[in-house]
Amino acid sequence: MNPTLNNRAGGMLHSLSSFKPLTLTIFFAVFSLVCRAQVDTIVSNNTKIACVVKEITPDAVKYTYPNEDLLNSVYKTTVQKIIFKSGRVQTFAEATSYKAINGVMDFDKVTVTVVEGEVKGLYKLTDVSSKAKGTTVFSSQERVKDRAYRKLKIQAAMFGANIVYLTNQRTEGNKYGGYFQSGSSAETNLTGIGYSNILPDYDKFKQLVGTKTEFTTVRKYELGASDTDVSQDGLEVPFTVSNVSVENGIVLITAQLKGENNNSIFQLASFTDTTFSVAYRHKGTAYNVEVSVK
């Protein structure tokens, strides 16, 4: 047979063989887009839910999964937005009002609420409490209260919480003493629960640290019950990780922090491309330690 004809035939066969996978790829890509366009998408925390939105109530978004009749719901406080199959996007102020806490010094971004409904569906991270007392009977009651709220927010930020549900507030004004009674200065006591609308992503954190187990700390924050403010110090000591697990969405790190023999379980508060922060308590004092990934 003519060699030229052989080459042409081989080329045609090669083109046909390569055409089939390409056609299948295009088909599945178009099919995927068509299927996606036939459903709504709820963007909630770290997840995207492909579904059919049925109803939006004052508290929740109700939906069904494709080809199912069972009605599911998710709290509006956790929903960032809904991308409807029509292309319309609806955002929710409940979720977008929360600000990300990337470190302890972001404590000013923490919101304090007395409305329980505002934390429905959010993740409980830690119990928080604070106490502030004036130095003399002439201390400003408002300044004492502000200091107590500041400490409450700092403690929440140490654990990565961006909203605190205040469960109790007790404030006493200055009491001036007399001949038979000593005076007392203004005092505010607060207790609450720290929540967040989003948690550190377990899978992304595992990718960040990989198989590495030996790390070095960078900084340590400390806030005791009687402290007037948070203290921070540079700290360069080994942080040896033996296990990383997740419990109810919260990432827990089993590790040994040199010089700290009273704690082996640390709660992941936040992480970046170069560092991660863990929080823990000991005898009423809250700690946050920043650790270098490098």
C-alpha positions as CSV (number, residue, x, y, z in Angstrom):
1,M,0.0,0.0,0.0
2,N,1.1,3.5,-0.7
3,P,3.0,4.9,2.4
4,T,1.3,8.2,2.0
5,L,-2.2,6.6,2.3
6,N,-1.0,4.7,5.3
7,N,0.1,7.9,7.0
8,R,-3.2,9.6,6.2
9,A,-5.3,6.7,7.5
10,G,-3.2,6.6,10.7
11,G,-3.7,10.3,11.2
12,M,-7.5,10.0,10.7
13,L,-7.7,7.2,13.2
14,H,-5.6,9.2,15.7
15,S,-7.9,12.2,15.3
16,L,-11.0,10.0,15.8
17,S,-9.6,8.4,18.9
18,S,-8.7,11.7,20.5
19,F,-12.0,13.2,19.5
20,K,-14.1,10.8,21.6
21,P,-12.6,11.7,25.0
22,L,-12.7,15.4,24.1
23,T,-16.4,15.1,23.2
24,L,-17.2,13.3,26.5
25,T,-15.3,15.9,28.5
26,I,-17.3,18.7,26.9
27,F,-20.6,16.7,27.3
28,F,-20.0,16.2,31.1
29,A,-19.0,19.8,31.6
30,V,-22.1,21.1,29.9
31,F,-24.3,18.5,31.7
32,S,-22.8,19.6,35.0
33,L,-23.6,23.2,34.3
34,V,-27.1,22.3,33.2
35,C,-27.7,20.3,36.4
36,R,-26.3,23.0,38.6
37,A,-28.5,25.6,36.9
38,Q,-31.6,23.6,37.8
39,V,-31.1,23.9,41.5
40,D,-30.5,26.7,44.1
41,T,-27.3,26.9,46.1
42,I,-27.2,27.9,49.8
43,V,-23.8,29.2,50.9
44,S,-23.6,28.4,54.6
45,N,-20.4,28.7,56.6
46,N,-17.8,26.4,54.9
47,T,-20.4,24.5,52.8
48,K,-22.5,24.9,49.7
49,I,-25.8,23.1,49.6
50,A,-27.3,22.3,46.2
51,C,-31.0,22.2,46.8
52,V,-34.5,23.6,46.0
53,V,-35.3,26.5,48.4
54,K,-38.9,26.2,49.6
55,E,-39.3,29.0,52.1
56,I,-37.5,31.7,53.9
57,T,-38.8,32.4,57.4
58,P,-37.7,35.1,59.9
59,D,-35.4,32.4,61.5
60,A,-34.6,29.8,58.9
61,V,-34.2,28.8,55.3
62,K,-36.2,25.7,54.4
63,Y,-35.2,23.5,51.4
64,T,-35.3,20.1,49.9
65,Y,-32.6,18.1,48.2
66,P,-33.1,17.4,44.4
67,N,-35.5,14.6,43.8
68,E,-36.5,14.4,47.5
69,D,-39.5,15.6,49.4
70,L,-38.1,15.8,53.0
71,L,-38.0,19.4,54.2
72,N,-34.7,20.5,55.7
73,S,-33.9,23.8,57.4
74,V,-30.9,25.9,58.3
75,Y,-30.8,28.9,60.6
76,K,-30.5,32.2,58.7
77,T,-27.7,33.3,61.1
78,T,-25.5,30.7,59.3
79,V,-26.5,31.5,55.7
80,Q,-24.3,34.0,53.9
81,K,-26.2,34.0,50.6
82,I,-28.5,32.0,48.3
83,I,-27.8,31.7,44.6
84,F,-31.1,30.9,43.0
85,K,-31.3,28.9,39.8
86,S,-32.6,32.1,38.1
87,G,-29.3,33.7,38.7
88,R,-30.5,36.0,41.4
89,V,-28.4,36.3,44.5
90,Q,-29.8,37.1,48.0
91,T,-27.5,37.9,50.8
92,F,-28.3,37.8,54.5
93,A,-27.4,40.6,56.9
94,E,-27.5,38.1,59.8
95,A,-24.3,36.3,58.6
96,T,-22.6,39.2,56.8
97,S,-22.6,41.3,60.0
98,Y,-20.2,38.9,61.7
99,K,-16.6,39.9,61.4
100,A,-13.7,37.4,61.1
101,I,-11.4,37.0,64.2
102,N,-7.9,36.4,63.0
103,G,-6.2,37.0,66.3
104,V,-6.5,38.1,69.9
105,M,-6.1,41.8,69.0
106,D,-9.2,41.6,66.8
107,F,-11.3,41.6,70.0
108,D,-13.0,44.9,69.0
109,K,-14.7,43.0,66.2
110,V,-16.5,40.8,68.7
111,T,-20.3,41.5,69.0
112,V,-22.1,41.2,72.4
113,T,-25.8,40.4,72.3
114,V,-28.5,39.6,74.9
115,V,-30.8,38.2,72.3
116,E,-30.6,34.4,72.3
117,G,-32.1,34.1,68.8
118,E,-29.0,35.9,67.3
119,V,-26.8,32.9,68.1
120,K,-29.1,30.1,67.0
121,G,-27.3,27.8,64.6
122,L,-23.9,29.3,65.4
123,Y,-21.0,27.2,66.8
124,K,-20.5,27.3,70.6
125,L,-16.7,27.7,71.3
126,T,-16.3,28.5,74.9
127,D,-17.8,29.9,78.1
128,V,-16.6,33.4,78.9
129,S,-16.7,35.6,82.0
130,S,-15.1,38.8,83.2
131,K,-14.9,41.0,86.3
132,A,-13.8,44.7,86.7
133,K,-13.7,46.8,89.8
134,G,-12.9,50.4,90.4
135,T,-9.8,51.3,92.4
136,T,-11.6,53.8,94.6
137,V,-15.1,54.8,95.6
138,F,-14.7,57.7,93.1
139,S,-14.2,55.4,90.1
140,S,-16.4,55.9,87.1
141,Q,-19.1,53.2,87.0
142,E,-19.2,53.4,83.1
143,R,-15.5,53.0,82.8
144,V,-15.6,50.0,85.1
145,K,-18.3,48.5,82.9
146,D,-16.4,49.2,79.7
147,R,-13.4,47.5,81.1
148,A,-15.4,44.4,81.9
149,Y,-16.9,44.3,78.4
150,R,-13.4,44.7,76.9
151,K,-12.1,41.7,78.9
152,L,-15.1,39.7,77.9
153,K,-14.4,40.4,74.2
154,I,-10.7,39.7,74.6
155,Q,-11.4,36.3,76.1
156,A,-13.8,35.5,73.3
157,A,-11.3,36.5,70.6
158,M,-8.7,34.3,72.3
159,F,-10.8,31.3,71.3
160,G,-11.8,32.6,67.9
161,A,-15.4,33.6,68.9
162,N,-16.9,36.6,67.1
163,I,-20.1,37.0,69.1
164,V,-20.9,36.6,72.8
165,Y,-24.3,35.8,74.1
166,L,-24.5,37.6,77.4
167,T,-26.3,35.4,80.0
168,N,-25.7,37.5,83.1
169,Q,-24.7,41.0,84.0
170,R,-24.3,42.3,87.5
171,T,-23.3,45.9,88.1
172,E,-22.9,47.7,91.4
173,G,-22.2,51.3,91.9
174,N,-19.9,53.0,94.3
175,K,-20.9,52.8,98.0
176,Y,-19.6,55.5,100.2
177,G,-18.7,54.3,103.7
178,G,-19.6,55.9,107.0
179,Y,-18.7,55.6,110.6
180,F,-20.0,52.1,111.0
181,Q,-19.6,50.8,107.4
182,S,-16.8,50.7,104.9
183,G,-17.2,51.9,101.4
184,S,-16.8,49.8,98.2
185,S,-16.0,50.8,94.6
186,A,-18.1,50.2,91.5
187,E,-18.0,46.6,90.1
188,T,-19.2,44.8,87.0
189,N,-19.5,41.0,86.6
190,L,-20.3,39.4,83.2
191,T,-20.9,35.8,82.1
192,G,-21.7,34.6,78.6
193,I,-21.0,32.1,75.9
194,G,-18.7,32.7,72.9
195,Y,-20.0,31.7,69.5
196,S,-18.8,31.9,65.9
197,N,-20.6,31.7,62.6
198,I,-17.7,29.9,61.0
199,L,-15.0,27.5,62.3
200,P,-11.4,26.9,61.2
201,D,-11.5,24.4,58.3
202,Y,-10.1,21.1,59.5
203,D,-9.1,19.8,56.1
204,K,-7.3,23.1,55.2
205,F,-5.5,23.1,58.5
206,K,-4.3,19.5,58.0
207,Q,-3.0,20.5,54.5
208,L,-1.2,23.5,56.1
209,V,0.7,21.5,58.7
210,G,1.0,18.3,56.7
211,T,2.9,15.6,58.5
212,K,5.0,18.0,60.5
213,T,4.9,17.6,64.3
214,E,7.6,19.9,65.6
215,F,6.7,23.7,65.7
216,T,8.0,26.8,67.5
217,T,5.8,29.3,69.3
218,V,5.9,33.0,68.5
219,R,3.8,34.8,71.0
220,K,1.7,34.1,74.1
221,Y,-1.4,36.0,75.4
222,E,-2.6,35.7,78.9
223,L,-5.8,37.0,80.6
224,G,-6.5,36.2,84.2
225,A,-9.8,36.8,86.1
226,S,-8.2,39.6,88.2
227,D,-6.1,41.1,85.4
228,T,-7.1,44.6,84.1
229,D,-6.0,43.8,80.6
230,V,-4.5,41.0,78.4
231,S,-0.7,40.6,78.5
232,Q,1.4,39.5,75.6
233,D,5.0,38.3,75.4
234,G,7.3,36.9,72.8
235,L,7.7,33.2,73.3
236,E,10.0,30.9,71.4
237,V,9.6,27.3,72.8
238,P,8.8,24.0,71.1
239,F,5.2,23.0,70.4
240,T,5.1,19.3,69.7
241,V,1.9,18.0,68.1
242,S,0.9,14.3,68.5
243,N,-2.7,14.4,67.1
244,V,-5.2,16.7,65.3
245,S,-8.9,15.8,65.6
246,V,-12.3,17.4,65.1
247,E,-15.2,17.3,67.6
248,N,-18.5,19.0,66.8
249,G,-16.7,21.0,64.1
250,I,-14.1,22.3,66.6
251,V,-10.5,21.4,65.8
252,L,-8.6,20.0,68.8
253,I,-4.8,19.6,68.9
254,T,-3.1,17.2,71.2
255,A,0.3,18.6,71.9
256,Q,3.1,19.4,74.4
257,L,3.9,23.0,75.0
258,K,7.3,23.3,76.7
259,G,6.9,24.8,80.1
260,E,3.2,24.0,80.3
261,N,2.6,20.7,82.0
262,N,-1.0,21.2,83.0
263,N,-2.5,21.1,79.5
264,S,-2.2,18.8,76.5
265,I,-5.4,19.6,74.6
266,F,-5.5,22.9,72.7
267,Q,-8.4,24.4,70.7
268,L,-7.5,25.8,67.3
269,A,-8.7,29.4,67.3
270,S,-7.5,30.6,63.9
271,F,-4.7,30.1,61.3
272,T,-3.1,31.8,58.3
273,D,-0.6,30.6,55.7
274,T,2.3,31.1,58.2
275,T,0.9,30.7,61.7
276,F,-1.8,29.1,63.7
277,S,-3.2,30.1,67.2
278,V,-4.4,27.7,69.9
279,A,-6.3,28.5,73.1
280,Y,-6.7,26.9,76.5
281,R,-7.5,27.6,80.1
282,H,-5.8,26.8,83.4
283,K,-7.1,27.8,86.8
284,G,-9.4,30.5,85.6
285,T,-6.8,32.1,83.3
286,A,-7.3,32.1,79.5
287,Y,-4.3,31.6,77.2
288,N,-3.7,32.0,73.5
289,V,-0.5,30.9,71.9
290,E,0.6,31.8,68.3
291,V,2.6,29.1,66.6
292,S,4.8,29.4,63.5
293,V,4.2,26.9,60.7
294,K,7.7,27.4,59.2
